[in-house]
Amino acid sequence: MTFPGPPVPAAVFAPKTAAARARALVLAPVLPQWDEGAFFAPVVRALTGAGVHVTVVDTLAAWDEDITSLAALTDRWRTLLPRFGPFDLLCGNALGGALAQALLPSVAPATGVLLVSAPTVADAVLEQRLTEIADAARAGDLAGSLALLDHYVSPGRPGEDVRPEGAGGSVRPGRPGATQPGRTDGAVRSEAGDAADLAAAGSSARAGAPGTAAPGTAPRGSAAAAAAARLAGGLPLLHGIDNTEAVRRHPGPLLSIVGGASRLVARRHVAVAAAPHHCVQVVSGSGMRPHTENTAEVSAAVTAFVETFLQQKEA
């Protein structure tokens, strides 16, 4: 069955090489408003620098009130994938990454997979925190919902126990509350700067895309209602998910990157195959946005993963 809704907004970024060595499809997280791919800017730069043609899509553009689970969203996106194929790499951030994992049985076995803060499984703590954000949006408190979202995606403070047994589930904004050794922090880039970089580097298919508020501002009017609906409807889709088998059975290479100080998606939410072609990288000190909080480390990891993938593809 074909999705009859409006066109899915997509931002397209050309490779920085003379010809594309591969094509990547990126599935966005739950964004209050479509941001033309700015959320993934450091990763897009790493991909295009390696010669990859990148298409970033608004995952929630395929959502409506009939979609109440990740399984239902997966069914809908399965019908949409041909619009954006073929692709060699499937990438996703947060909800987009969970969706990418759920779609793995439907993609080519050799497809490479790149995930950032993407849960394979959800637990009670993750679900509770997502529910707090969604409930505030559903109640009409968009500012409160965005404040909670900003709090939970930020890294835990030094000394804060972000584990479920230490955090006690709920942590309100303003309330005090296995990593790889030898890592150093990278440069932290603002989303506004990332958006400017992407605007210069790529083009966007804007059909059906809602307007985006200026960085640091909350949307108003009808845009606020749409943003609240996206938060209230999108975040609960992660409840009860478990795509462990789909991930472990995927024969293609996979890299999953998570923040070591994340208050939401952490190492315990990620599953991979016990094999050399699947890898988890935990970025020390990062929250849900390791690619902007520790850009150098994540960009190096992405570049190494993609170069290995491309060399195998081209061999």
C-alpha positions as CSV (number, residue, x, y, z in Angstrom):
1,M,0.0,0.0,0.0
2,T,1.4,3.4,-1.0
3,F,1.4,6.2,1.5
4,P,-1.0,8.8,0.2
5,G,0.3,11.7,2.2
6,P,2.3,14.8,1.1
7,P,5.8,14.6,-0.2
8,V,8.5,13.7,2.4
9,P,10.8,16.7,2.9
10,A,14.4,15.8,2.0
11,A,17.7,17.6,2.0
12,V,20.2,16.4,-0.6
13,F,24.0,16.9,-0.3
14,A,26.5,16.2,-3.1
15,P,29.8,14.4,-2.4
16,K,32.9,16.4,-2.3
17,T,34.6,14.1,-4.7
18,A,34.3,14.2,-8.5
19,A,31.9,11.3,-8.5
20,A,29.8,9.7,-5.8
21,R,31.4,6.5,-4.4
22,A,28.1,5.6,-2.6
23,R,24.7,6.9,-1.6
24,A,23.4,7.3,1.9
25,L,19.9,7.7,3.2
26,V,19.6,9.4,6.6
27,L,16.4,9.1,8.8
28,A,15.9,12.1,11.1
29,P,15.0,12.0,14.8
30,V,11.9,13.5,16.3
31,L,12.4,17.2,15.4
32,P,9.8,19.8,16.5
33,Q,10.3,21.2,13.0
34,W,12.1,20.0,10.0
35,D,15.6,21.6,10.0
36,E,16.9,20.8,6.5
37,G,19.3,18.2,7.9
38,A,21.1,20.6,10.3
39,F,20.8,18.1,13.2
40,F,23.3,15.8,11.4
41,A,25.6,18.4,9.9
42,P,29.0,17.0,11.2
43,V,28.1,13.5,10.1
44,V,26.9,14.8,6.7
45,R,30.3,16.6,6.3
46,A,32.2,13.4,7.1
47,L,30.1,11.4,4.6
48,T,30.3,13.9,1.7
49,G,34.0,14.3,2.4
50,A,34.4,10.6,1.9
51,G,32.6,10.8,-1.5
52,V,29.1,9.8,-0.3
53,H,25.9,11.4,-1.8
54,V,23.6,12.0,1.2
55,T,19.8,12.4,1.3
56,V,18.4,13.3,4.7
57,V,14.7,12.8,5.1
58,D,12.1,14.0,7.7
59,T,11.1,10.7,9.3
60,L,8.0,12.1,10.9
61,A,6.6,13.4,7.6
62,A,5.2,9.9,7.2
63,W,3.6,9.9,10.6
64,D,-0.1,10.6,11.3
65,E,-2.5,9.7,14.2
66,D,-3.0,6.3,12.8
67,I,0.7,5.5,13.5
68,T,1.0,4.6,17.2
69,S,4.0,2.3,17.2
70,L,7.4,1.9,15.6
71,A,6.2,-1.2,13.9
72,A,3.4,0.8,12.2
73,L,5.9,3.5,11.2
74,T,8.2,0.9,9.8
75,D,5.4,-0.6,7.7
76,R,4.7,2.9,6.2
77,W,8.4,3.6,5.6
78,R,8.9,0.3,3.9
79,T,6.6,1.5,1.2
80,L,8.5,4.8,1.0
81,L,12.0,3.5,0.7
82,P,11.9,3.0,-3.1
83,R,11.4,6.8,-3.5
84,F,14.9,7.3,-2.0
85,G,16.8,4.3,-3.4
86,P,18.9,2.8,-4.2
87,F,21.3,3.5,-1.3
88,D,24.4,1.8,0.0
89,L,24.3,3.2,3.5
90,L,21.3,3.5,5.8
91,C,21.8,6.0,8.6
92,G,19.6,7.3,11.5
93,N,19.6,9.4,14.6
94,A,17.5,8.6,17.7
95,L,14.0,7.7,16.4
96,G,15.4,7.6,12.8
97,G,18.0,5.2,13.9
98,A,15.5,2.9,15.7
99,L,13.5,3.0,12.4
100,A,16.6,2.2,10.4
101,Q,17.2,-0.9,12.6
102,A,13.6,-2.0,12.2
103,L,13.9,-1.7,8.4
104,L,17.1,-3.8,8.1
105,P,15.2,-7.0,7.0
106,S,13.9,-5.0,4.1
107,V,17.2,-3.7,2.8
108,A,20.0,-5.3,0.8
109,P,22.2,-7.6,3.0
110,A,25.4,-5.6,2.1
111,T,23.9,-2.3,3.2
112,G,26.1,-0.4,5.6
113,V,24.4,1.0,8.8
114,L,25.4,4.1,10.7
115,L,23.5,4.9,13.8
116,V,23.8,7.8,16.3
117,S,22.0,7.6,19.7
118,A,19.7,5.1,18.2
119,P,18.0,2.6,20.5
120,T,17.7,-1.0,19.6
121,V,15.6,-1.7,22.8
122,A,13.8,0.6,25.2
123,D,13.6,0.3,29.0
124,A,11.3,1.8,31.6
125,V,13.6,4.7,32.3
126,L,13.9,5.7,28.6
127,E,10.2,5.3,28.2
128,Q,9.4,7.4,31.3
129,R,11.6,10.3,30.2
130,L,10.2,10.3,26.6
131,T,6.7,10.2,28.1
132,E,7.4,13.3,30.2
133,I,8.4,15.3,27.1
134,A,5.5,14.0,25.1
135,D,2.9,14.6,27.8
136,A,3.9,18.2,28.2
137,A,3.6,18.8,24.5
138,R,0.2,16.9,24.4
139,A,-1.0,19.2,27.3
140,G,-0.2,22.3,25.2
141,D,3.0,23.2,27.1
142,L,5.3,23.3,24.2
143,A,7.9,25.5,26.0
144,G,7.9,23.1,28.9
145,S,8.2,20.1,26.5
146,L,11.1,21.7,24.7
147,A,12.8,22.5,28.0
148,L,12.6,18.9,29.0
149,L,13.8,17.8,25.6
150,D,16.8,20.1,25.9
151,H,17.6,18.8,29.4
152,Y,17.4,15.1,28.5
153,V,19.4,15.4,25.3
154,S,22.2,17.3,27.1
155,P,25.0,15.3,28.7
156,G,24.6,14.4,32.4
157,R,26.5,16.8,34.6
158,P,29.9,15.7,36.2
159,G,29.1,13.4,39.1
160,E,25.5,12.8,37.9
161,D,24.6,9.1,37.8
162,V,22.7,8.7,34.5
163,R,22.2,5.0,35.0
164,P,18.6,3.9,35.7
165,E,19.4,2.6,39.2
166,G,21.1,5.9,40.1
167,A,18.9,8.4,38.3
168,G,15.6,7.4,39.8
169,G,13.9,7.7,36.5
170,S,12.7,11.3,36.3
171,V,15.2,14.2,36.3
172,R,13.6,17.7,35.9
173,P,15.5,20.5,34.2
174,G,17.8,22.3,36.7
175,R,17.7,19.5,39.2
176,P,21.1,18.2,40.2
177,G,21.3,14.9,39.8
178,A,31.5,1.2,29.2
179,T,33.6,3.8,27.4
180,Q,36.6,3.5,25.1
181,P,39.7,4.9,26.8
182,G,42.1,7.5,25.5
183,R,39.5,9.7,23.7
184,T,39.6,13.5,23.5
185,D,36.8,15.9,23.1
186,G,36.3,17.5,19.7
187,A,35.1,20.9,18.8
188,V,31.5,21.7,19.7
189,R,29.5,23.4,16.9
190,S,26.3,25.3,17.2
191,E,23.2,24.1,15.3
192,A,23.0,27.5,13.7
193,G,26.5,27.2,12.4
194,D,25.7,23.7,11.1
195,A,22.6,24.9,9.3
196,A,24.7,27.6,7.6
197,D,27.3,25.0,6.5
198,L,24.7,22.7,5.1
199,A,22.9,25.5,3.3
200,A,26.2,26.3,1.5
201,A,26.9,22.6,0.8
202,G,23.6,21.2,-0.3
203,S,20.2,21.7,-1.8
204,S,16.9,20.9,-0.2
205,A,13.7,19.4,-1.6
206,R,11.3,21.5,0.4
207,A,7.9,20.3,-0.8
208,G,5.7,19.9,2.2
209,A,8.4,21.1,4.7
210,P,7.1,23.3,7.5
211,G,8.9,26.5,8.3
212,T,11.8,26.4,10.8
213,A,12.0,28.9,13.7
214,A,15.2,30.8,14.2
215,P,17.7,29.0,16.4
216,G,16.9,29.2,20.0
217,T,13.3,30.3,19.6
218,A,10.1,28.3,20.0
219,P,7.6,28.1,17.1
220,R,4.4,30.0,17.4
221,G,0.8,29.8,16.1
222,S,0.1,26.9,13.8
223,A,3.8,26.0,13.7
224,A,3.6,25.5,17.5
225,A,0.7,23.2,17.2
226,A,2.5,21.2,14.6
227,A,5.6,21.0,16.7
228,A,3.7,19.9,19.8
229,A,1.9,17.2,17.7
230,R,5.3,15.9,16.4
231,L,6.7,15.6,19.9
232,A,3.6,14.1,21.4
233,G,3.1,11.6,18.6
234,G,6.7,10.8,17.7
235,L,8.5,10.2,21.0
236,P,6.1,7.5,22.3
237,L,6.8,5.4,19.1
238,L,10.0,4.2,20.9
239,H,8.0,2.6,23.7
240,G,8.4,-1.2,23.9
241,I,10.8,-1.5,20.9
242,D,13.1,-4.5,20.6
243,N,14.9,-4.9,17.2
244,T,17.7,-7.0,18.6
245,E,17.2,-9.9,16.2
246,A,16.9,-7.7,13.1
247,V,20.2,-6.0,14.0
248,R,22.1,-9.1,14.9
249,R,21.0,-10.9,11.7
250,H,22.1,-8.0,9.5
251,P,25.2,-9.2,7.6
252,G,26.3,-5.8,6.5
253,P,28.7,-3.6,8.5
254,L,27.2,-1.5,11.3
255,L,28.5,1.3,13.5
256,S,26.4,2.5,16.5
257,I,27.6,5.6,18.3
258,V,26.2,6.6,21.7
259,G,27.1,9.1,24.4
260,G,28.7,7.9,27.5
261,A,26.8,10.5,29.6
262,S,23.5,10.3,27.8
263,R,20.3,10.7,29.9
264,L,18.3,9.0,27.2
265,V,19.8,6.4,24.8
266,A,22.8,4.8,26.4
267,R,25.0,1.7,25.8
268,R,22.4,-0.5,27.5
269,H,19.8,0.4,24.8
270,V,22.1,-0.7,21.9
271,A,22.5,-4.3,20.6
272,V,24.8,-5.5,17.8
273,A,26.1,-8.8,16.5
274,A,29.0,-10.3,18.3
275,A,31.1,-10.1,15.1
276,P,33.9,-7.8,13.8
277,H,31.6,-6.2,11.2
278,H,29.4,-4.7,14.0
279,C,30.8,-2.1,16.4
280,V,29.5,0.2,19.2
281,Q,31.5,3.4,20.0
282,V,30.7,5.1,23.3
283,V,31.8,8.7,23.3
284,S,32.9,9.8,26.7
285,G,31.2,12.8,28.2
286,S,28.5,13.1,25.5
287,G,24.8,13.1,25.7
288,M,22.3,12.4,22.8
289,R,24.3,14.6,20.4
290,P,27.9,13.2,20.4
291,H,28.4,14.3,16.8
292,T,28.0,18.0,17.9
293,E,29.4,17.7,21.4
294,N,32.5,15.7,20.4
295,T,32.7,16.4,16.7
296,A,36.3,15.4,16.1
297,E,36.0,12.0,17.6
298,V,32.7,11.1,16.0
299,S,33.8,12.5,12.6
300,A,36.9,10.4,12.7
301,A,34.9,7.3,13.6
302,V,32.4,7.9,10.8
303,T,35.2,8.5,8.3
304,A,37.1,5.4,9.3
305,F,33.9,3.3,9.1
306,V,32.8,4.6,5.7
307,E,36.3,4.3,4.2
308,T,36.5,0.7,5.2
309,F,33.0,0.1,3.9
310,L,33.8,1.8,0.6
311,Q,37.0,0.0,0.1
312,Q,35.2,-3.3,0.5
313,K,32.4,-2.2,-1.8
314,E,34.9,-1.1,-4.5
315,A,37.2,-4.2,-4.2
